[in-house]
Amino acid sequence: MAELSDRYEAALMANDVDAVNGYFWRDDRVLRFGIADAQRGYDELVEWRTTAAPVSPSRVILSRDVTALAPGVVAVDIQFRDGDAPFTGRQTQTWVRLADGWRIARAHVSIIAR
C-alpha cells in the first residue's frame, strides 16, 4: 500500500488531475472533505478537482501510517508540511480493494497550527 500511496502523492504533486481522479472510487458514495471544501460522489469530486489549486510544490511528507483495518480495507494517514507555512497538515484516506483495484472511498484533509 505504501507504493500505491507514493504513486498517488506523485500524481498529486504533478497536478495530474486525471491520475489523481483515477485513484478514487467511481461511485456516488465516495466522500472527500478538504480544508475549505467537500465533495460527495465521484462526479462532484472530478468537477472540483478540475478547478482546484495545485498542491504547493513545497509540500513535504513528515510521516505516513498505513493500517489494515479489515481484508480489503486500509487506512493511510499522512502528516505533511508546506514549506514555512504556520501549520501541519493531515491527510487520511480509506482505501478499499474493488474489482478494478484499490481505490480511495473516503478522504479528509485538515490543518493544525504549529
C-alpha positions as CSV (number, residue, x, y, z in Angstrom):
1,M,0.0,0.0,0.0
2,A,2.9,2.4,0.6
3,E,3.9,2.1,-3.1
4,L,0.3,3.0,-4.1
5,S,0.3,5.9,-1.7
6,D,3.6,7.1,-3.2
7,R,2.1,7.0,-6.7
8,Y,-1.0,8.9,-5.6
9,E,1.3,11.5,-3.9
10,A,3.4,11.8,-7.1
11,A,0.3,12.4,-9.2
12,L,-0.9,15.0,-6.7
13,M,2.4,16.8,-6.7
14,A,2.5,16.8,-10.5
15,N,-1.1,18.1,-10.6
16,D,-2.0,15.2,-12.8
17,V,-5.7,15.6,-12.4
18,D,-6.7,12.5,-14.4
19,A,-4.3,10.3,-12.5
20,V,-5.5,11.7,-9.1
21,N,-9.1,11.2,-10.0
22,G,-8.3,7.6,-11.1
23,Y,-7.3,6.7,-7.6
24,F,-10.9,7.5,-6.3
25,W,-13.8,5.1,-6.2
26,R,-16.1,5.9,-9.1
27,D,-19.3,5.9,-7.1
28,D,-21.9,8.3,-5.7
29,R,-20.8,7.2,-2.2
30,V,-17.2,8.4,-2.4
31,L,-16.5,11.3,0.0
32,R,-13.7,13.9,0.1
33,F,-13.5,16.6,2.8
34,G,-10.9,19.2,2.3
35,I,-9.7,22.3,4.3
36,A,-12.5,24.5,2.9
37,D,-14.4,22.2,0.6
38,A,-16.4,18.9,0.5
39,Q,-17.3,16.6,-2.3
40,R,-19.9,13.9,-2.3
41,G,-19.9,11.5,-5.2
42,Y,-17.3,10.9,-7.9
43,D,-18.8,13.4,-10.4
44,E,-18.7,16.2,-7.8
45,L,-15.1,15.3,-6.8
46,V,-14.0,15.3,-10.5
47,E,-15.7,18.7,-11.1
48,W,-14.0,20.2,-8.0
49,R,-10.5,18.8,-8.9
50,T,-10.6,20.4,-12.3
51,T,-10.7,23.9,-10.7
52,A,-8.8,23.2,-7.5
53,A,-5.4,24.9,-7.0
54,P,-2.4,22.6,-7.3
55,V,-0.8,21.3,-4.2
56,S,2.1,23.5,-3.1
57,P,5.5,22.3,-4.6
58,S,7.0,22.8,-1.1
59,R,4.8,20.1,0.4
60,V,6.8,17.6,2.3
61,I,5.6,14.3,3.9
62,L,6.6,14.2,7.5
63,S,5.1,10.8,8.3
64,R,2.8,8.1,6.9
65,D,1.0,5.4,8.8
66,V,-0.6,2.5,6.9
67,T,-3.1,0.4,8.9
68,A,-5.0,-2.7,7.5
69,L,-8.5,-2.4,9.1
70,A,-10.1,-5.5,7.5
71,P,-9.5,-7.6,4.5
72,G,-9.5,-5.2,1.5
73,V,-9.7,-2.1,3.7
74,V,-6.7,0.1,4.5
75,A,-6.3,3.5,6.2
76,V,-3.4,5.7,5.1
77,D,-2.7,8.7,7.4
78,I,-0.2,11.3,6.3
79,Q,1.2,14.3,8.2
80,F,2.7,17.0,5.9
81,R,4.2,20.5,5.9
82,D,4.0,23.1,3.2
83,G,7.4,24.9,3.4
84,D,7.4,27.6,6.1
85,A,3.6,27.7,6.4
86,P,2.5,28.0,10.1
87,F,0.6,24.7,10.0
88,T,0.9,21.0,9.9
89,G,-1.4,19.2,7.5
90,R,-3.1,15.9,8.0
91,Q,-4.5,13.7,5.2
92,T,-6.5,10.5,5.9
93,Q,-7.6,8.1,3.2
94,T,-9.6,4.9,3.4
95,W,-8.7,2.6,0.5
96,V,-10.8,-0.3,-0.5
97,R,-10.0,-3.2,-2.8
98,L,-12.6,-3.3,-5.6
99,A,-12.9,-5.4,-8.7
100,D,-10.8,-2.8,-10.7
101,G,-8.1,-2.4,-7.9
102,W,-7.5,-0.3,-4.9
103,R,-9.5,3.0,-4.7
104,I,-10.0,5.8,-2.2
105,A,-13.5,5.7,-0.8
106,R,-13.1,8.3,1.9
107,A,-10.5,11.2,2.1
108,H,-10.1,14.0,4.6
109,V,-7.5,16.9,4.7
110,S,-7.1,19.3,7.6
111,I,-4.5,21.6,9.0
112,I,-3.4,22.4,12.6
113,A,-1.5,25.5,13.6
114,R,2.1,24.7,14.6
